[in-house]
Amino acid sequence: MHKNNKTNNEKYIKLLYLILLLLFVYSLLIYNNFTKKTSLVHVFISRIIDGDTIEIDTGEQIRYIGIDTPEIGQKYADEATRRNTDLLRDASVLLERDVLYKDKYNRILGYVWVDGMMVNDELVKEGLAKTLTIPPDTKYEYRFNASQEYAKIHKRGLWKGLQ
């Protein structure tokens, strides 16, 4: 009987530590969201390059932060490009930046918003993109991971063949 009480106490202590850890992580996320400055800039799309890259009227390219769609010629690349086009067609588009301004290919890095919906996240949720976290641009990492799990569970797009 004494051993069972000790085992139960150990379980409760582990559970308590886990709850405290989760509360700590959650508080960090909330703090991070309130302390990061968010600036949205209106951009005009001149063309869709692929599922995760667009070109704006200045001739600059915008690469979506936090996601990676299949490259041209790969399975689901056409679907990702088509869906990106559908989401941006005739839309008022806002660009949100994170920490880095450009990537090594000189593309502007950003989160793309249309009517309150983040296109980056929508592509992941629909299974047309995988998460791709490259620090320090991690503002929506947890959101993208949750959306990818959703796509996997519902066997959407890239995740259709999973068992």
C-alpha positions in Angstrom: 0.0 0.0 0.0 2.8 2.4 0.8 4.4 1.7 -2.6 1.1 2.6 -4.4 0.8 5.9 -2.5 4.4 6.7 -3.5 3.7 5.9 -7.1 0.6 7.9 -7.1 2.4 10.9 -5.5 5.1 10.7 -8.2 2.4 10.7 -10.9 0.8 13.8 -9.4 4.1 15.6 -9.0 4.9 14.8 -12.7 1.5 16.0 -13.8 1.9 19.2 -11.7 5.3 19.8 -13.3 3.8 19.3 -16.8 0.9 21.7 -16.1 3.3 24.3 -14.7 5.5 23.9 -17.8 2.5 24.3 -20.1 1.4 27.4 -18.2 4.9 28.8 -18.5 5.1 28.2 -22.3 1.6 29.6 -22.7 2.5 32.8 -20.8 5.6 33.2 -23.0 3.5 33.0 -26.1 1.0 35.6 -24.8 3.9 37.9 -23.8 5.5 37.4 -27.2 2.3 38.2 -29.0 1.7 41.4 -27.0 5.3 42.7 -27.3 5.9 42.1 -31.0 5.0 45.0 -33.1 2.8 44.1 -36.0 2.8 46.3 -39.0 0.6 45.5 -42.0 1.4 46.9 -45.4 -0.9 46.9 -48.4 0.7 45.3 -51.4 -0.5 44.9 -55.0 0.0 41.5 -56.6 1.3 41.5 -60.1 1.7 37.7 -60.5 1.6 34.4 -58.6 4.9 32.6 -59.0 4.1 29.4 -57.2 2.3 28.1 -54.0 4.5 30.1 -51.6 5.9 33.0 -53.6 4.3 36.0 -55.3 5.5 39.1 -57.1 4.2 42.6 -56.3 3.9 45.6 -58.5 7.4 46.9 -57.5 8.8 43.8 -59.2 9.9 42.4 -55.8 9.0 38.8 -54.8 7.4 37.9 -51.5 8.2 34.5 -50.0 5.7 33.2 -47.5 7.2 32.7 -44.0 6.8 29.5 -42.1 5.6 27.2 -44.9 6.9 25.3 -47.9 4.8 24.2 -50.9 5.9 21.6 -53.4 8.2 22.9 -56.1 7.0 23.1 -59.7 6.9 19.5 -61.1 6.3 17.9 -57.8 3.0 16.3 -56.7 0.6 19.0 -55.4 2.7 21.9 -56.8 0.0 22.8 -59.3 -2.7 22.5 -56.7 -0.8 24.8 -54.3 -0.2 27.4 -57.0 -3.8 27.3 -58.1 -5.1 27.6 -54.6 -2.7 30.5 -53.9 -4.0 32.2 -57.0 -7.7 31.6 -56.0 -7.0 33.1 -52.5 -5.4 36.2 -53.9 -7.5 36.9 -56.9 -9.1 40.3 -56.8 -8.2 40.6 -53.2 -7.0 43.4 -51.0 -3.7 41.9 -49.8 -1.8 42.9 -46.6 1.8 41.9 -45.9 3.0 41.3 -42.3 6.7 41.0 -41.6 8.5 39.2 -38.8 12.1 39.6 -37.9 14.1 39.2 -41.1 13.3 41.4 -44.1 14.7 39.3 -47.0 15.9 35.8 -47.5 19.2 34.7 -49.2 17.5 35.0 -52.6 16.6 38.6 -52.0 12.9 37.9 -51.6 10.8 39.8 -49.0 9.7 37.5 -46.3 6.1 37.8 -45.0 2.8 36.6 -43.8 0.1 37.4 -46.4 -3.4 38.3 -45.3 -6.6 38.5 -47.2 -9.8 39.6 -45.5 -8.5 38.6 -42.1 -7.3 35.2 -43.3 -3.6 34.4 -43.4 -2.8 32.7 -46.7 0.3 31.0 -45.4 -1.8 29.2 -42.7 -4.7 28.4 -45.1 -2.3 26.5 -47.4 -1.0 24.5 -44.5 -4.5 23.7 -43.2 -5.6 22.6 -46.7 -2.6 20.2 -46.9 -1.0 22.1 -49.8 2.1 23.2 -47.7 4.2 21.9 -45.0 5.5 23.9 -42.1 9.0 25.3 -42.5 10.3 27.1 -39.4 13.4 29.1 -40.0 14.4 31.2 -36.9 14.2 34.0 -36.1 10.9 34.2 -38.1 8.8 32.1 -35.8 5.8 34.3 -34.8 3.2 31.8 -36.1 5.1 28.6 -35.7 2.6 27.0 -33.3 -0.3 28.1 -35.4 1.3 26.5 -38.5 2.1 23.3 -36.6 -1.5 23.0 -35.4 -2.8 23.6 -38.9 -0.5 20.9 -40.2 -1.7 18.4 -37.6 -5.3 19.3 -38.7 -4.4 18.6 -42.3 -2.8 15.3 -41.4 -5.8 14.2 -39.2 -8.2 15.1 -42.0 -5.9 13.6 -44.7 -5.9 16.7 -46.8 -3.6 17.3 -49.8 -0.1 16.1 -49.1 -1.4 14.0 -46.2 -4.0 12.0 -48.2 -1.9 8.8 -48.3 -1.2 8.7 -44.5 -2.6 5.9 -42.5 
